């Protein structure tokens, strides 16, 4: 029986674990202790921090794993790179993983390779003359921790009075002594899922984002297809391919974020893993196959085809709370089936939940499909109306 190590046991790794079990694989799940659903689904669990690459490599050697993978998080990607390099497994390299997991290294590589991206500065966390350091950059600006995912440590500022608050937001979310500040590009934000194998893009699926506006725009759902001109779609492909080549990313899923401004596509960032917020499900529904299974087979070194002639419109949104508290009731008047693909509640009555600020604050999701995107979105709208979650 082949062994697959999965880093993380959260809601975005759970489908990966369940799919691997269904494929007859022995699943080894690694995560810090916590109330994570993936623990119960795994064959074996190690309670270790997924950023401890040396410890994870030691476990991987002892277990003689055949592949290593994660989904929905950047935190474990560097560890995956180190294990793949050391054990000769299929996946992105350690060097590429470091580039893809640090927004400063990423931006440097983009600029050097001519990838279209926003102008930026690297800033020390205790920079005394912040205004002087940022002179020459146009407001609004984005303050970004470089070592986080899920929109943590990111804040938009519109004037200098917000600089101090933005820096403290970064400080609270980073392990490093620096961060970046980049120009905010006015335009339409969208994303793409892709897979790269042997330096060739196997597919690229641009998708639209439903954005929650807090301290910054946070994706709270997605939809496909993302209707744009052939020129914009081709520009997206070029920029993604250029960004992947600049970072050295290969043999892995890609989660990409873009801004479309005045007809040009700008790369925000790309990660060497599949996206969160139901994005792997978006790919699966759109192309008519189990994307988790494809990623697993690729990580095991199998020859996998990601080609498909299907294109099924679909849409998803997170269930969110507007307050921090305890769930007192959940009412769901929906019946899953037809165009209503999935409803998932992460928590039950009596569980504590957080006010929504970033993706991990989610309390569930709804996924729909349709013959057209409009039909999928109408089903989604109706399904959300039929769900009532009370938080006290």
C-alpha positions as CSV (number, residue, x, y, z in Angstrom):
1,X,0.0,0.0,0.0
2,X,1.4,3.4,-1.0
3,X,1.8,6.0,1.7
4,X,0.8,9.7,1.2
5,X,1.8,12.3,3.8
6,X,-0.6,15.2,4.0
7,X,0.4,18.3,5.8
8,X,-2.4,19.9,7.7
9,X,-5.6,18.5,9.1
10,X,-8.0,21.4,8.6
11,X,-11.2,21.8,6.6
12,X,-9.2,22.4,3.3
13,X,-7.1,19.3,3.8
14,X,-10.0,17.0,4.8
15,X,-11.1,16.3,1.2
16,X,-7.5,15.4,0.3
17,X,-7.4,13.0,3.2
18,X,-10.7,11.4,2.4
19,X,-10.0,11.1,-1.3
20,X,-6.6,9.4,-0.6
21,X,-8.4,6.9,1.7
22,X,-10.9,6.2,-1.0
23,X,-8.1,5.5,-3.4
24,X,-6.7,2.9,-1.1
25,X,-3.7,4.9,0.1
26,X,-2.3,4.9,3.6
27,X,-2.7,8.5,4.9
28,X,-0.2,10.0,7.3
29,X,-1.4,13.4,8.5
30,X,0.8,15.9,10.2
31,X,-0.5,19.0,12.1
32,X,-0.2,20.8,15.3
33,X,-2.8,19.7,17.9
34,X,-6.2,21.2,17.6
35,X,-9.9,20.7,16.8
36,X,-9.1,19.7,13.2
37,X,-11.4,17.3,11.3
38,X,-8.6,15.7,9.4
39,X,-7.3,13.8,12.4
40,X,-10.3,11.4,12.5
41,X,-10.1,10.7,8.8
42,X,-6.4,9.8,8.8
43,X,-4.7,6.4,9.1
44,X,-1.9,7.8,11.2
45,X,-1.3,11.2,12.8
46,X,1.8,13.0,13.9
47,X,1.2,16.1,16.1
48,X,4.0,18.2,14.7
49,X,4.3,21.8,13.3
50,X,4.2,21.6,9.5
51,X,6.8,24.4,9.3
52,X,9.3,22.2,11.1
53,X,10.8,20.9,7.8
54,X,13.6,18.9,9.5
55,X,11.2,17.0,11.8
56,X,8.8,16.3,8.9
57,X,11.6,15.1,6.8
58,X,12.7,12.7,9.6
59,X,9.2,11.3,9.8
60,X,8.9,11.0,6.0
61,X,12.1,9.0,5.9
62,X,11.0,6.7,8.8
63,X,7.6,6.1,7.1
64,X,9.1,5.7,3.6
65,X,6.4,7.8,2.1
66,X,5.6,7.7,-1.6
67,X,4.3,11.3,-1.9
68,X,3.6,14.5,0.1
69,X,0.9,17.1,-0.4
70,X,-1.2,19.8,1.0
71,X,-4.1,21.9,-0.1
72,X,-5.4,25.4,0.7
73,X,-2.5,26.7,2.7
74,X,1.0,28.1,2.0
75,X,2.3,27.4,5.5
76,X,3.5,23.9,4.7
77,X,4.7,24.4,1.1
78,X,8.4,25.0,2.1
79,X,8.4,21.8,4.0
80,X,7.0,19.9,1.0
81,X,9.8,21.3,-1.1
82,X,12.5,20.2,1.3
83,X,11.0,16.7,1.6
84,X,10.6,16.3,-2.2
85,X,14.2,17.3,-2.8
86,X,15.6,15.1,-0.1
87,X,13.6,12.0,-1.0
88,X,13.4,12.5,-4.8
89,X,9.6,12.8,-4.7
90,X,7.4,14.5,-7.3
91,X,6.6,18.1,-6.3
92,X,8.0,21.6,-6.3
93,X,11.6,22.1,-5.2
94,X,12.7,23.6,-1.9
95,X,14.1,26.7,-3.7
96,X,10.8,27.3,-5.6
97,X,8.8,26.7,-2.4
98,X,10.8,29.4,-0.6
99,X,10.2,31.8,-3.5
100,X,6.5,31.1,-3.6
101,X,6.1,31.4,0.2
102,X,7.7,34.8,0.7
103,X,6.0,37.8,-0.9
104,X,9.3,39.8,-1.0
105,X,11.3,37.0,-2.8
106,X,8.3,36.6,-5.1
107,X,8.2,40.3,-6.0
108,X,11.9,40.4,-6.6
109,X,11.7,37.5,-9.0
110,X,8.8,39.0,-10.8
111,X,10.6,42.3,-11.4
112,X,13.7,40.6,-12.6
113,X,11.8,38.4,-15.1
114,X,9.6,41.2,-16.4
115,X,6.4,39.9,-14.9
116,X,3.7,42.6,-14.7
117,X,3.3,43.5,-11.0
118,X,2.8,46.4,-8.6
119,X,5.7,48.6,-7.5
120,X,6.9,47.9,-4.0
121,X,9.4,48.5,-1.2
122,X,10.9,46.2,1.4
123,X,10.5,47.8,4.8
124,X,12.1,46.9,8.2
125,X,9.5,46.2,10.9
126,X,10.9,49.0,13.0
127,X,11.6,51.5,10.2
128,X,11.9,54.9,11.9
129,X,11.1,57.0,8.8
130,X,8.2,55.1,7.3
131,X,6.9,58.0,5.3
132,X,10.4,58.6,3.9
133,X,10.9,55.0,3.0
134,X,7.7,54.9,1.1
135,X,8.2,58.2,-0.8
136,X,7.6,57.8,-4.5
137,X,4.9,55.1,-4.1
138,X,1.4,56.3,-5.0
139,X,-1.4,56.0,-2.5
140,X,-3.4,53.9,-1.8
141,X,-0.8,51.3,-0.5
142,X,-1.0,47.7,0.6
143,X,1.0,46.7,3.7
144,X,1.7,43.0,3.6
145,X,3.4,40.5,5.8
146,X,5.5,38.4,3.5
147,X,5.2,35.0,5.2
148,X,1.4,34.6,5.7
149,X,-1.5,33.3,3.7
150,X,-5.3,33.7,4.0
151,X,-5.1,37.5,3.9
152,X,-3.5,37.6,7.3
153,X,-1.2,40.6,8.0
154,X,-2.5,42.5,4.9
155,X,-4.1,46.0,5.1
156,X,-4.9,48.8,2.7
157,X,-4.0,52.3,3.7
158,X,-5.3,55.4,2.0
159,X,-3.3,58.0,3.8
160,X,-0.3,58.4,6.2
161,X,-2.5,58.4,9.3
162,X,-3.1,54.7,8.8
163,X,0.6,53.7,8.5
164,X,1.0,52.9,12.2
165,X,-2.1,50.7,12.4
166,X,-1.1,48.9,9.2
167,X,2.4,48.2,10.5
168,X,1.0,46.8,13.8
169,X,-1.3,44.6,11.8
170,X,1.8,43.2,10.0
171,X,3.7,42.9,13.2
172,X,1.0,40.8,14.8
173,X,1.0,38.3,11.9
174,X,4.6,37.9,10.8
175,X,7.6,35.9,12.2
176,X,10.0,38.1,10.2
177,X,11.7,41.5,10.9
178,X,10.5,43.0,7.6
179,X,7.5,43.3,5.3
180,X,6.6,44.8,2.0
181,X,4.5,47.8,0.9
182,X,3.2,47.9,-2.6
183,X,1.0,50.2,-4.7
184,X,-2.6,49.3,-4.7
185,X,-3.7,48.8,-8.3
186,X,-7.2,49.9,-9.1
187,X,-9.0,47.3,-11.0
188,X,-10.9,44.0,-10.9
189,X,-9.4,41.2,-8.8
190,X,-9.7,37.7,-10.0
191,X,-7.8,34.4,-9.6
192,X,-6.9,31.2,-11.4
193,X,-6.2,27.6,-10.6
194,X,-3.6,25.8,-12.6
195,X,-1.3,22.8,-12.7
196,X,2.2,22.8,-14.0
197,X,4.0,19.6,-14.9
198,X,7.5,19.3,-16.4
199,X,7.5,23.1,-16.9
200,X,4.3,23.0,-18.9
201,X,0.9,24.4,-17.8
202,X,-1.5,21.5,-17.9
203,X,-4.5,23.8,-17.5
204,X,-5.4,27.2,-16.4
205,X,-8.9,28.0,-15.1
206,X,-9.4,31.8,-14.4
207,X,-12.2,32.4,-11.9
208,X,-14.0,35.3,-10.5
209,X,-14.0,36.2,-6.8
210,X,-16.8,37.2,-4.4
211,X,-14.9,39.6,-2.2
212,X,-15.6,40.5,1.5
213,X,-14.4,44.0,2.2
214,X,-12.8,44.4,5.6
215,X,-9.3,45.8,6.3
216,X,-8.6,44.5,2.8
217,X,-10.5,42.6,0.2
218,X,-10.8,38.9,1.3
219,X,-12.2,36.2,-1.1
220,X,-15.4,34.8,0.4
221,X,-16.3,32.7,-2.6
222,X,-15.6,32.1,-6.3
223,X,-17.2,31.4,-9.6
224,X,-16.3,30.0,-13.0
225,X,-16.2,30.7,-15.9
226,X,-14.6,34.2,-15.5
227,X,-16.0,35.9,-18.6
228,X,-13.3,38.0,-20.3
229,X,-12.0,38.6,-23.8
230,X,-9.6,36.2,-25.4
231,X,-6.9,38.8,-25.1
232,X,-7.3,39.1,-21.3
233,X,-7.4,35.3,-20.9
234,X,-4.2,34.9,-23.0
235,X,-2.5,37.7,-21.0
236,X,-3.4,35.8,-17.8
237,X,-1.8,32.7,-19.2
238,X,1.3,34.6,-20.2
239,X,1.7,36.3,-16.8
240,X,1.0,33.1,-14.9
241,X,3.5,31.1,-17.0
242,X,6.1,33.9,-16.6
243,X,5.5,34.1,-12.8
244,X,5.9,30.3,-12.4
245,X,9.1,30.3,-14.4
246,X,10.5,33.2,-12.5
247,X,9.9,31.4,-9.2
248,X,11.0,28.0,-10.5
249,X,7.7,26.4,-9.7
250,X,7.0,23.0,-11.3
251,X,5.2,19.7,-10.7
252,X,2.5,21.2,-8.4
253,X,-0.9,22.9,-8.3
254,X,-0.9,26.7,-8.6
255,X,-3.2,29.2,-6.9
256,X,-2.9,32.6,-8.5
257,X,-4.2,36.1,-7.7
258,X,-4.4,38.8,-10.3
259,X,-5.7,42.4,-10.9
260,X,-7.1,43.4,-14.2
261,X,-6.5,47.1,-14.7
262,X,-7.0,49.0,-18.0
263,X,-7.0,45.8,-20.0
264,X,-3.7,44.5,-18.5
265,X,-3.3,41.6,-16.1
266,X,-1.0,42.2,-13.0
267,X,0.2,39.3,-10.9
268,X,-0.4,39.8,-7.2
269,X,1.0,36.4,-6.1
270,X,1.0,32.7,-6.9
271,X,1.3,29.8,-4.5
272,X,2.6,26.3,-5.1
273,X,-0.6,24.5,-4.0
274,X,-4.3,24.4,-4.8
275,X,-6.5,27.2,-3.6
276,X,-8.7,27.3,-0.5
277,X,-12.3,28.6,-0.3
278,X,-13.8,25.7,-2.4
279,X,-11.4,26.3,-5.3
280,X,-10.4,22.6,-5.7
281,X,-14.1,21.8,-5.8
282,X,-14.5,24.6,-8.5
283,X,-11.9,22.8,-10.7
284,X,-13.5,19.4,-10.1
285,X,-17.0,20.6,-11.0
286,X,-15.9,22.6,-14.0
287,X,-13.8,19.9,-15.6
288,X,-15.9,16.9,-14.4
289,X,-13.2,15.0,-12.5
290,X,-11.9,14.8,-8.9
291,X,-9.1,17.3,-8.8
292,X,-8.0,16.0,-5.4
293,X,-7.4,12.6,-7.0
294,X,-5.5,14.1,-9.9
295,X,-3.2,16.1,-7.5
296,X,-2.6,12.9,-5.4
297,X,-1.7,10.8,-8.4
298,X,0.6,13.5,-9.7
299,X,2.3,13.7,-6.2
300,X,2.8,9.9,-6.3
301,X,4.7,10.4,-9.6
302,X,2.0,8.9,-11.9
303,X,1.4,10.2,-15.4
304,X,-1.7,12.2,-15.0
305,X,-3.8,14.0,-17.7
306,X,-5.7,17.2,-16.6
307,X,-7.3,17.6,-20.0
308,X,-11.1,17.8,-20.2
309,X,-13.7,18.9,-22.7
310,X,-16.2,19.7,-19.9
311,X,-16.9,23.3,-18.7
312,X,-19.6,23.3,-16.0
313,X,-20.4,26.7,-14.6
314,X,-20.3,26.7,-10.8
315,X,-20.2,29.1,-7.8
316,X,-19.5,28.9,-4.1
317,X,-19.6,31.2,-1.0
318,X,-18.4,30.8,2.5
319,X,-20.8,30.9,5.4
320,X,-19.7,33.7,7.7
321,X,-20.6,35.3,11.1
322,X,-20.8,39.1,11.6
323,X,-19.9,38.6,15.3
324,X,-17.7,36.5,17.5
325,X,-19.6,34.2,19.8
326,X,-21.3,30.9,20.3
327,X,-23.6,29.3,17.7
328,X,-27.1,29.0,19.3
329,X,-29.0,27.6,16.3
330,X,-28.6,26.4,12.7
331,X,-31.5,26.2,10.3
332,X,-31.0,24.7,6.9
333,X,-34.1,24.3,4.7
334,X,-32.1,23.2,1.6
335,X,-32.0,19.7,0.1
336,X,-28.7,18.9,-1.6
337,X,-29.1,17.6,-5.2
338,X,-29.4,18.8,-8.7
339,X,-27.7,22.2,-9.0
340,X,-27.1,22.4,-5.3
341,X,-23.8,20.4,-5.0
342,X,-22.8,20.8,-1.4
343,X,-23.5,22.5,1.9
344,X,-21.0,22.1,4.7
345,X,-21.1,23.4,8.2
346,X,-17.7,23.5,9.9
347,X,-19.3,24.0,13.4
348,X,-22.4,23.0,15.3
349,X,-24.6,24.4,17.9
350,X,-22.6,25.3,21.0
351,X,-19.3,25.8,19.1
352,X,-17.4,29.1,19.3
353,X,-16.9,31.1,16.0
354,X,-15.1,34.3,15.1
355,X,-16.3,37.4,13.3
356,X,-15.3,37.0,9.7
357,X,-12.1,38.9,8.8
358,X,-10.1,36.4,6.8
359,X,-10.7,33.0,5.1
360,X,-10.0,30.8,8.2
361,X,-12.8,32.5,10.0
362,X,-15.3,30.7,7.8
363,X,-18.1,28.6,9.4
364,X,-19.0,26.6,6.3
365,X,-19.7,26.8,2.6
366,X,-22.3,26.3,-0.1
367,X,-21.4,25.1,-3.7
368,X,-23.7,25.2,-6.7
369,X,-23.6,24.5,-10.4
370,X,-25.8,25.3,-13.5
371,X,-26.1,25.1,-17.2
372,X,-25.0,28.8,-17.1
373,X,-23.2,30.8,-14.5
374,X,-26.4,32.8,-14.0
375,X,-28.3,29.6,-13.1
376,X,-25.5,28.6,-10.7
377,X,-25.6,32.0,-9.0
378,X,-29.3,32.0,-8.7
379,X,-29.2,28.6,-7.0
380,X,-26.5,29.8,-4.7
381,X,-28.5,32.9,-3.8
382,X,-31.6,30.9,-3.0
383,X,-29.6,28.3,-1.0
384,X,-28.0,31.0,1.2
385,X,-31.5,32.5,1.9
386,X,-32.6,29.2,3.3
387,X,-29.7,29.0,5.8
388,X,-30.0,30.8,9.2
389,X,-27.2,30.6,11.7
390,X,-27.6,32.5,15.0
391,X,-24.5,33.5,17.0
392,X,-24.8,34.9,20.5
